[in-house]
């Protein structure tokens, strides 16, 4: 077993490729057994572990809230590896190269919440591999419950927890539930209290169970205990997933990704629903949710996008917002009407349309969509746009006075999928019918 003070933790053994079941047992040993739910949830509380899916909510409190709504053996657990955010690769890395830490976490959750109704939702193309790994464990009688693997269409909003519940319940392509509907912790999949937990969080739970709370906290800081997986993209020499001690300065993650390729303009932190941070301030920022919120950002799903200084930040942001507009849920006014307005206005600013009211218009559209959508998707777009207006004031002034800065946009420094909503809807409906048939 790796030492509690050593890095990597979650990524231990990945140098040789996939951590096989045999490798996993050699590294980590058997999964500890806890005598009751209270004991294990108290361990979660003591550790201070927070969810790594984007909200960074205390895991112990989340699991306890599910138990409060539970009757005998009626909780549903969903491991979430869908990762619709284009820039994020950490969850796919875990389920394809270290899957048994994730499955261990699911087993611990099933035992603590006293249920056998466990699902693992993954992107298209990963399901067959995971089913094979689960079968190996079943043959060795390692697991007390059988995990059902569900392939979910790779759409930006489909990984939101209520969207996953909506999808599992057979409602097509998986879009977030209306806020007025009961929280999924009360009434989620199949009308049962439901826990949706990101797969990195489940892997962290598996490590915590073996280390204990004190040793688990040997890495990290008060604002973020343990380690975290970060996907570093853009202007670095070795883009990809790195593991860092939470609370480390942001520059540590960039150094682990090989360092900068060239000078950089700014850093996009938290993914496409995150925020731009000025380059001179970003490198020393502490990688915790609390620290980043203090400067208007969010750690989110752990994405760090380095923007090289030969790119037009307004053009890059306009391309991102255009993508976010295309993948909207189309079920509320802020999403259906507000996001296209924001996208179109930002595009005018990016191409150098010399209209003095463009900035005020963007601020007005952002105010109209914030906290009014059915889900948080419009809020993420507004946060990104507001940070653009704050960080890139000089670029905006130049675009308004002299037209476009002529810096590059293509090829995009960050991934932008070619979106076909129709294909996602069609595939989503097909998968939904399969889920219903299995029930």
N, C-alpha and C positions, 0 to 999 in steps of 0.2 A: 504493500500500500504506500502511495506517495506520502511524504511527510506533510504535516499540517501547515508548515511554513514554506512549502515549496510551490513553485510554478513550473509547469502548468498543473492544474488540478483536473478540471473536466477534460482537458485535452491530453491527459496522460496516455501514452501508448500510441498516439496517432502518427508518430514518425514513420511507423511501418505500414501505414495504410489503415485498413479497417481493424478495429479492435474486435476480434472474434469473441465468441462466448468463452472459449478456453482462455484467451488472453485476459478477458474481463475478470474471470475467476482468479487467475494468477495475480492480477493487480489488486483487486478489491476484496476478494474472498466472498464468503456467503453473506447474504443480507441479514442484518441483525433482526431479532424478533423482539417486539415491544409488547408488554403484557396487556395494555389497554389503550384506548383512544386518548384519554386524558394525558397519559404519560408522554405520548409522542407529540401531541399538540403543545404541551408545556415545553418540550424540547425545541419546537419551532419558535415559540415565544422567546425562550432564553437566547436562541441564536440571533434573533433580530432579522432573520431572512426575509427579504422582500421579493415579490414576483418580478421576473426578468422579461415579462412580455410587453411592457410599455407603461403600465400604470404604477408599478413599484409599490404595491400595497402589501402590508404585512401578511405573510402567508399563514401564520398561526391564527390571526384574527379572521382571515377569510375562511379557513377550514372550520373554525368554531362556529361561524355564522351559518355555514351549511348544516352542521349538526343540529343547530337550534330549530331548523325547519323540518328535520327528518323524523319520519316514523320508522318502523322496523324495516331495515334493508331496502330502502326505496330511493337512495341517492344515486345519481348518475355522475360519473367522472369522465371528463373529456380532456385528453392530452392534446394540446394545440401545437401542431408543427406546420401549419399552413403557410405562414410567412409570406403574406401577400405584398409586403413592402419590397419593391424591386431591388433596393440596395442591400437588403439583409440576407446573409448566408449562414448565420450561426445555427439556426434550428435545423436546417437541412444537413449541415455538417454533422450535428449530433446524431440525428436519426439514421444517417447513412454510414457514419464511421464510428460512432460510439453509442449504438442503439441500446445497449443493455443497461447503461446508467439511466436512461429515460424509462425503460421498462421497470427497473427497480423502483424508481420514483412512483410509477403508477401502482405497483404492488403495495408500497408503503401507504399511499393514499387510500387504496381499497381497504387495507386493514384498519387504518385509523378511522375511516368513515363507514366501516362495516357494510360494504356493498360488493356485489359481483358484477355490477353493470358498468363496464369500463370500455371506453372508446379511445382510439388514437387516430386523430384526423391529420392527414398528410397531403402534400401536394401530389398532383398526378405524376405517375412514374416511380414513386417511392414505395407504394403499397406492397408490391410483390416481394421485395427484399425484406420488409419488416415482417410480413406474414411468415416467411421462411425462418427468420430469426426467432420468432415467437414459437414456431413449431419445434425448434430445437430445444427450447426451454420446456415445452410441454412434454416432450419425450423423456426428459430428465426429471419431470415432476417438480420443477423449481417453483412454479407459480400457483398460488391458491385460487386464482381466477383466470379466466380466458379473456384476453384483450381483443376487441373487435376493431379491425383497421378499416377506416373509411377514407377513400380518395375524394378530395375536395377540389373543385376548380380553382386555379391559381389566379384569383382576382383580388385586387387591393383590399376591398372591404369585406371579403369573405372570411377573413381571419378574426374579425371582431367577435367577441364571445357570444353575443346574442345572435349574430349572423350564423355562427356555427350551429347553434341550437335550432334556429329557423331551418337550416339546411337538413339537419338530422331529422327534424320533424316532417320533412317531405315537402318543404315550400320552395322548391326550385333552386335557383342559383345562389341562395344564401345572402340575404341582405339583413342589416340590423333590424331588430324589433323596435316598435314604437316605444318611446319612453314611458308612456302611460300604462303599458302592459306590466304585470308583476315582474319584479327582478328575477333573473334566472336562478338565483340562489333559493327562491321560494318555489317557482314553477318554471322549469326549463325544459330539457329534453323529455319527451313523452309525458309532460305535465308533472315531472318529479323535480325535487330540489336538485340543483345541478352545480357541480364544480367544474369550471373550465380553467385549466392551468397550463401555462406555456411550458414547452418541453425542456427549455434550459432550467426553469425553476424546478421541474421534476428531477432533473439530473443533479441539481444542487441539493435537493432533499436527500437523494441517495448518498451523496458524499457526507452530508451532515449526520445522517444516521450512523455512519461508520466512525466519524471523527469525534462526535459529541459537540455540544455547543461551544465550549471554551476553545477547543482546538480549531473548530470551524472558523471562529472569529480571529484566529491568529493572523489571517490576512484580511485586508480591508480597513475601513475606518468607521467611526461612529455613524457617519452619514451613509455608509454603504458597506455592509459586512461581507466578508468572503471575496470571491473573485467574480468577474463578469466577462462575458464574451462580447467583443466589439468587432463589427465588420468595418474595416477601413477601406474606403474607395477613393477614386480620383487620383490626384497627383502625388502618389507614393510609389516607391520602387517595387513593392511586393503587396499589391492589394489582396485583401482576404481577411480571414477571421483570426483575431489574436485574443489571448486571455491575459487580463491584467488584474491587479489588486484594486478593488474599488476604492475610490478616494485618491488614486494616483493622478498626477497631472496628465492632461490630455496628450501632451507631447510624448509620454511613455508609450501610448498606443501607436502613435505615428512612428516612433523609433522601432517598435516591434514589427511594423509593416515595412521595414527597410529604410525609413526616412523619406524626406521630400525629394521629388524629382527635380524641382526648380522652385523659384519663388512662388508664393501663393497669395491669393487675394483675400480669401476668407475661408471659414470652415462651416459646413452645414452639419449641425449636430441634431441627432434624433430622427433623421430620415426626412421624407418628403412632407411630413406634417410637423416638422421641427422648426428650427430657426437658424438663420445665419448669425455667426459670431465673428466680430472683427478679428482679423488675423493677429494683430498685435496683442490682443487680450486673450485669445483662445487657448494658446499653447499651455499656459499655466493654470487654466481652470481645472478644478478638481472634478473628477468623473463620478459625481453623485447627482442624483435627481435634485436634491436641495440646492446644491451649488449652482447648477445650471438654471434652475427656475429663478434664481436670484438675478440672473442677467437676461431673463426673458426666453430661455431655451428649455429644453427637456432632454433627458437621456433617452427617453422613449425605448425603442427596441435595440439600442446600442449601435447606432450607425454614425460613422464619422466620415464626412465627405470633404475632401481637401480640394478646393477650387484653385487651379493654377492661375497665375496672374496674366496669362495671355488669353483668357476667356472673358467674354462679356457677361458679368453677373446678372444683368437684367434679362439678357437673352436666354441664359441657362434657366433662370427662375421661371420665365414665361413658358419655356418648354415643359418644365416640371408641372406647373399649374395647369397647362393644357392637358397633360396626362391625367392629373387628379380630377379634372373636370370630366374627362371621358369615362372614368371608372366610378363616377358618383352613383348612388343608389337610386336616384330619380323618384323618391317617394315623399319629399317634402319641399316646400317653397325655397328655403335657403339653398338647398342642394340643386334643385332643378332649375331655378332661375338666377340665384345669387352667384353661384360658381361660374356659369358662363359669362356673366357680366364682369366679374373679377378677371377672368382669363382674357377676355377681349380687351379690356382696358390696359392690363399689364402688357399685352402684346403691342398695343399702340405705343406705350412708353418704350418698350424694348427696341422697336424699329425706328425710333427717333421722331415720332409724330410730335410736332412742336405745338402742343396744346397745353396751356398753363394749368388747366383744371384737372389734369389726369391724376395727380397725386391726391388731391382732395376727393376725387371720385372713388379712388381705390380705398381710401380711409372710410368713406361713406358705405361702400359695398361691404367692407369687412365688418363694420359695426352692425349692419343689417343681418348678417348671417351668424355672427357669434352668439353662442348659447341659445340659438333658436332652432337648430336642426334636430332631426329625429335621432341622429347619432353625432359623434364628435368629428366626423369627416370635414364639415365646413369650418369648424374651429381650427383644425390643423392647417387648412389652406389659409385662413385669415392670419394665423400666427406666422406662417412662412412669409406672407406678403408684407405684414407689418415689419418683420425683421429686415426685409429687403429695403423698405423705405427708410429704415433707421440706419442700417450699416452702409448702404451704397448711395448716400446723399450726393457725393461729388459726381458719381456716374450719372445719377438722375439729372443733376443740373446740366451736365454736358449734353445729355440726350435731348433735353428740353431746349437748350440754346443752339446747339450745333448739329443735331441729328445723331444718328447712331455712331457709336465709338469705333465701329468696324472690327472690333476684336472678334475672335472666333467663337462659334457655337458648336460646330461639327468638327470631329465626332464628339458627341456629348461626353463629358467627363464622368457622368453617372448614368447607370442603365435606365433606359426608358423603353418598356415593352411596346411592341406593336399590338395595340388593343383591338380585339374583335369581340364586342359585347355579345353579338348574336351567337358566336361559337360558345362562349361561356354559358349563356342561358341554355342553349341546347344541351351541352354536356352536363350542366347542373341538373336539368330535369331528368336526364337519363340516370344519373347517379342517385338522385332522390328516389326514383322508383325502385332501385336496387336496395336502398336502405329500408324502405317500407316493406319490401318483400321479405327481407331478413327478419323483420319484427313479427 
